[in-house]
Amino acid sequence: MLKHRQKGLEELHGAILILIIAATFFSSVLFIEYSGWIEFNGAVRWETYLFGVLAAMAWVHFNLRGVASRLGALTWIEVLRLTSHQVTRLMVVLFTLAFVTKDVDVSRAFLLGFVVLSAIILWVCNTWLPGVLARLFFREQRLSTVIISSGHEAVRLQAWLAARAHLGVKPVGYVAPAPAVGLNGARWLGTVEQLRGILTEYAVDQVMIEQNEYPPQVAAGIVRIAEHLGCRVNFYVSMKALFGSGVSMIEHDDGYAFAASTPEPLDIPFNRVLKRSLDLMIALPVVVLVMPVLTLVVWLFVVRESPGPVFYRQLRSGINRRRFFIYKFRTMHVTSEATRAQQATQHDTRVFPFGRFMRRTSLDEVPQFINVLLGDMSVNGPRPHLLEHDEQFSKIVNGYYQRHFVKPGITGLAQSKGLRGELRVPALLKKRVKYDMIYVAKWSLLLDFRILVDTASQIIFPPRTAY
């Protein structure tokens, strides 16, 4: 329904922009040549630059920088951001072509002038064109819509639809057992028993039914009435009401619809192969080349400062809450075994001097590359907490265990942002978990590389919370 209309609007807008900018380029070349403002060398291959213009605009069209779902209702800031993004790509492509082809005949002043002209045209088109197209295609296909739901949900859905009014949806009101008290913004039309008369009186084109509000027998009756009167029927589920979050994923398969609380890119086998390959490329050299030398150095300091084992292992919870032993270089005195479940604090007396250095520089985490080779951990992922802390933290942050949808990591998105050390207040915990959930939902190989680069800077310049 709305998704198809929005997609169609995006495609029309993109196609028209490609044609307009290509025509602008062609017209600019003809105008400059005939006016004589700039003298071109006859060897300039204009077809190459025209191809570059088309490629740049296609590149823009397939990556609208998060505004695709709002095209037609953009704020001036969103228009400015989109236009600057389009112009940047256009300029990058044209000047890259000039550089790669070593074209000394083309005028850089002409290319820059064309980019400036394109910026003006793109700003005007991004501001007005989607609205014009929406009115042109959807004015005669406005859908009078009735929401069949509780009053509170009806108000929320009507507000959502109002932001998409340009797509030709006109909410009439809502149908519920009784009008909701204290709600302004949605009109109560009557009860389900009065539905046939309501749909006829208001010439309704479409009904939207909240699936959780009515049992299957009642919902089937509503569908029969609506379809008999020629109405489109849509069922909807408020994911925010169910999961308490706007992050969700809908899958359709053989007549069934499945809703999940979060997308999982790493559920795709190809993505797992990519991530595992990156893990092995990093972990194998570290374990073979770095670990033997580093272990010897750590042993020398441990013998002097805190006699006892060099390594330390502890039970942690991994992917799907499966338990495994995590390996670390020991940083605390052996006599502190009984208090290891306590978080390390600044100036913690349990930590010996070189252990403090290892914790600050994350050297104590290096043996976890063995865990990576064993498949229990990944280089990047949510940091695994103590089992006792998992239980405590899950009571503070709703959905905490979504962190366990992926393998835990030696470093993670939260750590790359400088969030390390003791979790003294719930706000710090919630901030870390928020980054962990972003990683679960938006994993990509590029994100993994960004985390590695940011983590490297954290090792060189450790945050004050690293102890």
C-alpha positions as a printed Julia matrix, in Angstrom:
467×3 Matrix{Float64}:
   0.0     0.0     0.0
   1.89    3.08    1.25
   5.19    1.31    0.72
   4.39    0.82   -2.96
   3.36    4.45   -3.35
   6.5     5.7    -1.59
   8.7     3.41   -3.67
   7.04    4.62   -6.85
   7.57    8.23   -5.78
  11.27    7.54   -5.16
  11.7     5.91   -8.57
   9.94    8.73  -10.42
  11.89   11.39   -8.55
  15.19    9.63   -9.23
  14.48    9.04  -12.92
  13.42   12.65  -13.49
  16.51   13.98  -11.68
  18.76   11.83  -13.87
  17.09   13.21  -17.01
  17.14   16.83  -15.79
  20.81   16.83  -14.75
  21.85   15.0   -17.94
  19.91   17.55  -20.01
  21.49   20.37  -18.0
  24.96   19.01  -18.75
  24.23   18.65  -22.45
  22.68   22.13  -22.64
  25.6    23.67  -20.71
  28.11   22.22  -23.17
  26.15   23.55  -26.17
  25.62   26.97  -24.57
  29.29   27.44  -23.63
  30.48   26.28  -27.06
  28.15   28.59  -29.0
  28.54   31.58  -26.66
  32.32   31.32  -26.68
  32.65   32.05  -22.94
  35.08   29.17  -22.57
  37.13   27.77  -25.42
  37.05   23.98  -25.44
  39.64   21.82  -27.1
  38.1    19.63  -29.74
  39.69   16.56  -28.11
  37.41   16.73  -25.05
  35.42   13.49  -24.82
  32.08   14.81  -23.62
  30.43   11.4   -23.78
  32.75   10.26  -20.94
  31.61   13.11  -18.69
  27.97   12.6   -19.66
  28.35    8.97  -18.62
  29.9    10.22  -15.35
  26.88   12.48  -14.74
  24.49    9.57  -15.32
  26.55    7.28  -13.07
  26.72    9.86  -10.26
  22.96   10.49  -10.35
  22.23    6.75  -10.38
  24.59    6.39   -7.42
  22.6     9.07   -5.6
  19.26    7.52   -6.55
  20.1     4.16   -5.0
  21.42    5.71   -1.79
  19.13    8.48   -0.55
  20.88    8.7     2.84
  17.93    7.72    5.03
  15.39   10.17    3.55
  13.76    7.81    1.05
  10.83    7.02    3.35
  10.15   10.77    3.83
  10.51   11.92    0.25
   7.67   14.36   -0.37
   7.58   15.56    3.24
  11.2    16.6     3.81
  12.15   19.48    6.09
  14.4    22.18    4.69
  17.31   20.73    6.68
  16.72   17.29    5.14
  16.51   18.87    1.68
  19.78   20.71    2.27
  21.49   17.55    3.55
  20.24   15.47    0.6
  21.25   18.13   -1.93
  24.76   18.47   -0.48
  25.1    14.69   -0.6
  24.03   14.61   -4.27
  26.3    17.49   -5.27
  29.29   15.97   -3.49
  28.91   12.7    -5.36
  28.44   14.49   -8.67
  31.59   16.55   -8.11
  33.63   13.54   -6.95
  32.7    11.52  -10.04
  33.37   14.32  -12.57
  36.72   15.44  -11.14
  37.81   11.82  -10.61
  37.12   11.17  -14.29
  39.2    14.2   -15.26
  42.04   13.01  -13.03
  41.97    9.32  -14.0
  41.78   10.02  -17.74
  44.45   12.75  -17.37
  42.23   15.03  -19.41
  44.01   18.4   -19.78
  41.61   19.63  -22.46
  38.47   19.92  -20.36
  37.93   23.18  -18.47
  37.87   22.72  -14.69
  36.02   26.04  -14.49
  33.27   24.58  -16.69
  32.98   21.46  -14.51
  32.82   23.55  -11.34
  30.23   25.87  -12.89
  28.12   22.89  -13.93
  28.29   21.48  -10.38
  27.12   24.84   -8.94
  24.25   25.01  -11.44
  23.32   21.42  -10.65
  23.28   22.23   -6.94
  20.64   24.92   -7.52
  18.55   22.66   -9.74
  18.8    19.74   -7.33
  17.78   21.91   -4.36
  14.71   23.15   -6.26
  13.81   19.63   -7.42
  14.26   18.07   -3.98
  12.07   20.8    -2.47
   9.19   20.81   -4.96
   9.31   17.81   -7.31
   8.2    15.02   -4.9
   5.2    17.1    -3.8
   4.25   17.84   -7.39
   4.53   14.18   -8.36
   2.5    13.11   -5.31
  -0.31   15.53   -6.17
  -0.21   14.48   -9.8
  -0.45   10.73   -9.14
  -2.35   10.47   -5.86
  -4.86   13.35   -5.96
  -7.43   11.23   -7.79
  -6.58    8.17   -5.68
  -6.99    9.55   -2.17
  -7.99    6.75    0.15
 -10.52    7.61    2.86
  -9.33    5.43    5.72
 -11.02    4.15    8.88
  -8.9     2.75   11.71
 -10.41   -0.13   13.68
  -8.52   -0.1    16.95
  -8.45    1.15   20.5
  -8.56    4.92   20.83
  -4.95    5.35   21.93
  -3.55    3.22   19.12
  -5.84    4.97   16.64
  -4.43    8.38   17.6
  -0.87    7.13   17.17
  -1.58    5.54   13.8
  -3.49    8.59   12.58
  -0.51   10.8    13.45
   1.72    8.4    11.53
  -0.6     8.56    8.52
  -0.82   12.35    8.71
   2.94   12.56    8.06
   2.29   10.61    4.84
  -0.77   12.54    3.69
   1.07   13.43    0.48
   0.79    9.74   -0.51
  -2.97   10.09   -0.76
  -4.23    8.69    2.57
  -7.01   10.55    4.38
  -7.87    9.24    7.88
 -11.6     9.66    8.58
 -11.7     8.41   12.15
 -11.63    5.27   14.24
 -13.99    2.47   15.23
 -13.8     1.11   18.79
 -16.11   -0.24   21.52
 -16.23    3.26   23.05
 -14.59    6.65   22.52
 -11.23    6.98   24.26
 -11.23    9.44   27.14
  -9.0    12.49   27.0
  -7.89   12.06   23.38
  -7.92   14.88   20.89
  -6.87   14.24   17.35
  -8.89   11.19   16.32
 -12.62   11.06   15.69
 -14.66    8.19   17.11
 -17.15    6.99   14.48
 -18.91    4.2    16.37
 -18.6     0.53   17.25
 -17.8    -2.55   15.16
 -21.52   -3.43   15.2
 -22.16   -0.16   13.31
 -19.32   -0.77   10.84
 -21.42   -1.36    7.7
 -23.25    1.94    8.12
 -20.04    3.82    8.92
 -18.23    2.55    5.83
 -21.21    3.45    3.65
 -21.85    6.89    5.17
 -18.23    8.07    4.88
 -17.55    6.4     1.5
 -14.56    4.62    3.0
 -11.93    3.21    0.63
  -9.73    1.45    3.16
  -9.84    0.02    6.67
  -6.85   -0.62    8.93
  -7.42   -3.2    11.65
  -5.23   -3.57   14.72
  -4.65   -7.3    14.77
  -4.22   -7.65   18.53
  -7.5    -5.89   19.27
  -9.99   -8.5    18.0
 -10.2   -12.32   18.07
  -9.96  -14.11   14.69
 -13.74  -14.66   14.37
 -14.51  -10.95   14.87
 -11.67   -9.89   12.58
 -12.92  -12.24    9.85
 -16.38  -10.67   10.13
 -14.89   -7.2     9.78
 -13.01   -8.3     6.67
 -16.18   -9.71    5.08
 -18.11   -6.48    5.65
 -15.27   -4.28    4.36
 -14.61   -6.36    1.26
 -18.32   -6.6     0.49
 -18.4    -2.79    0.38
 -15.3    -2.63   -1.84
 -12.82   -1.47    0.81
  -9.17   -2.32    0.92
  -8.29   -4.22    4.1
  -5.0    -3.91    5.98
  -4.07   -5.53    9.28
  -1.4    -3.86   11.37
   0.56   -4.54   14.54
   2.19   -1.77   16.56
   5.72   -3.06   17.04
   6.5    -0.21   19.41
   3.61   -1.19   21.66
   4.77   -4.81   21.7
   8.54   -4.43   21.95
   8.88   -0.94   23.37
  11.16   -0.01   20.5
  10.88    1.26   16.95
  13.48   -1.28   15.78
  11.74   -4.25   14.22
  11.78   -6.61   11.27
   8.86   -8.09    9.36
   9.17  -11.25    7.29
   6.54  -12.78    5.01
   6.53  -16.42    4.01
   3.75  -18.51    2.49
   0.88  -16.47    3.93
   2.47  -15.99    7.36
   3.86  -12.73    8.71
   6.58  -12.85   11.36
   7.63   -9.9    13.49
  10.99   -9.76   15.28
  12.24   -7.28   17.83
  15.45   -6.59   15.9
  17.04   -7.36   12.52
  19.97   -9.79   12.57
  22.33   -9.31    9.61
  24.61  -11.99   11.05
  21.83  -14.55   10.67
  22.7   -14.52    6.96
  25.27  -17.29    6.25
  27.29  -15.19    3.79
  27.71  -12.45    6.41
  28.86  -15.04    8.94
  31.49  -16.26    6.49
  32.73  -12.7     5.98
  32.92  -12.06    9.71
  34.59  -15.39   10.47
  37.16  -14.75    7.74
  38.0   -11.38    9.29
  38.31  -13.03   12.71
  40.75  -15.66   11.44
  42.79  -13.12    9.48
  43.38  -11.17   12.69
  43.43  -13.88   15.37
  45.75  -16.38   13.68
  48.76  -14.03   13.31
  48.25  -12.7    16.85
  48.19  -16.19   18.4
  51.12  -17.49   16.36
  53.41  -14.43   16.3
  52.46  -12.15   19.2
  51.22  -14.45   21.96
  54.46  -16.43   22.6
  56.62  -13.3    23.01
  53.96  -11.41   24.98
  53.37  -14.37   27.3
  57.09  -14.51   28.13
  57.15  -10.78   28.96
  54.02  -11.04   31.1
  55.46  -14.09   32.91
  58.6   -12.13   33.85
  56.54   -9.34   35.43
  54.09  -11.74   37.09
  56.94  -13.7    38.74
  58.28  -10.47   40.21
  55.04   -8.73   41.24
  52.47  -11.46   41.91
  53.72  -15.07   41.78
  51.18  -17.49   40.38
  49.68  -18.52   37.05
  50.11  -16.24   34.03
  46.7   -17.02   32.56
  43.3   -16.74   34.12
  40.07  -18.27   32.85
  36.51  -17.48   33.79
  33.06  -18.72   32.8
  31.16  -16.29   30.58
  27.98  -16.32   28.49
  28.31  -16.24   24.7
  26.06  -16.44   21.66
  22.54  -17.6    22.57
  23.7   -17.55   26.22
  25.92  -20.61   25.74
  28.64  -20.71   28.37
  32.35  -20.86   27.63
  35.66  -20.2    29.39
  37.23  -16.87   28.52
  41.04  -16.56   28.7
  42.95  -13.56   30.01
  46.34  -12.65   31.38
  45.98  -12.53   35.14
  45.98   -8.94   36.45
  44.88   -9.5    40.06
  46.65  -11.15   42.97
  45.82  -14.84   43.42
  44.53  -14.09   46.94
  41.75  -11.98   45.36
  40.05  -15.03   43.84
  37.01  -14.79   46.15
  36.27  -11.19   45.12
  36.71  -11.5    41.35
  32.97  -11.13   40.79
  33.3    -7.51   41.91
  33.94   -4.95   39.18
  37.44   -3.53   39.12
  37.56    0.03   40.42
  40.08    2.82   40.09
  43.09    2.22   42.39
  41.82   -1.32   43.05
  44.18   -2.99   45.54
  43.5    -6.4    44.01
  45.35   -5.39   40.83
  49.16   -5.57   40.87
  51.14   -2.76   39.13
  51.87   -4.46   35.79
  48.34   -5.84   35.83
  47.08   -2.27   36.0
  49.18   -1.41   32.96
  47.8    -4.43   31.07
  44.22   -3.5    31.92
  44.72    0.1    30.85
  46.26   -0.9    27.5
  43.96   -3.96   27.05
  46.96   -6.32   26.86
  45.21   -8.61   29.35
  42.61   -9.31   26.64
  45.12  -10.7    24.09
  44.64  -14.39   25.13
  41.02  -14.03   24.01
  42.28  -14.39   20.45
  42.49  -18.08   21.41
  38.74  -17.89   22.12
  38.31  -16.38   18.66
  40.14  -19.31   17.04
  38.01  -21.75   19.05
  34.87  -20.04   17.75
  33.55  -18.92   21.14
  34.23  -15.25   20.48
  34.71  -12.8    17.64
  37.19   -9.95   17.35
  34.26   -7.5    17.37
  31.06   -7.9    19.34
  29.42   -7.06   22.68
  31.85   -7.57   25.55
  30.96  -10.68   27.61
  30.15   -9.86   31.23
  30.4   -12.04   34.32
  27.44  -14.41   34.7
  26.45  -12.67   37.92
  26.52   -9.31   36.17
  24.39  -10.62   33.3
  21.66  -11.47   35.79
  21.93   -8.08   37.48
  22.06   -6.06   34.27
  19.1    -7.9    32.67
  16.92   -6.54   35.5
  18.02   -2.98   34.73
  17.87   -2.93   30.91
  14.89   -4.42   29.12
  16.0    -6.66   26.25
  19.53   -6.88   27.66
  20.01  -10.44   26.4
  19.63   -9.31   22.78
  23.39   -8.72   23.09
  23.71  -12.51   23.0
  22.24  -12.79   19.51
  25.83  -12.56   18.21
  29.19  -13.82   19.45
  30.81  -11.7    22.15
  33.88   -9.75   21.1
  37.32   -8.75   22.34
  36.26   -5.22   21.53
  32.92   -3.77   20.55
  31.1    -0.69   19.33
  30.68    0.59   22.9
  34.38    0.12   23.69
  35.39    1.86   20.46
  33.4     4.86   21.71
  35.42    4.92   24.93
  32.85    3.18   27.14
  35.09    0.99   29.29
  35.68    0.32   32.95
  33.38    0.17   35.94
  29.61    0.46   35.45
  28.79    2.64   38.41
  25.37    3.98   37.38
  22.51    2.48   35.3
  22.88    5.25   32.69
  26.35    3.98   31.74
  25.05    0.43   31.44
  22.13    1.52   29.26
  24.47    3.49   27.01
  26.74    0.47   26.49
  23.84   -1.89   25.85
  22.37    0.6    23.37
  25.59    0.45   21.32
  25.61   -3.36   21.6
  22.07   -3.54   20.21
  22.99   -1.18   17.38
  25.81   -3.56   16.5
  23.48   -6.58   16.51
  20.92   -4.82   14.29
  23.26   -2.98   11.91
  26.33   -5.19   11.56
  28.38   -4.76    8.42
  31.97   -5.49    7.46
  32.54   -1.75    7.19
  31.29   -1.3    10.76
  33.73   -3.97   11.94
  36.62   -2.13   10.29
  35.53    1.16   11.86
  35.44   -0.47   15.3
  38.96   -1.86   14.83
  40.33    1.54   13.81
  38.59    3.33   16.7
  39.71    0.64   19.16
  43.33    1.06   18.04
  43.14    4.75   18.94
  41.61    3.8    22.32
  44.62    1.56   23.01
  47.08    4.32   22.12
  45.12    6.96   24.07
  43.17    4.98   26.72
  40.12    6.69   28.27
  40.22    7.56   31.96
  37.7     4.78   32.65
  40.17    2.09   31.5
  41.39    0.47   34.72
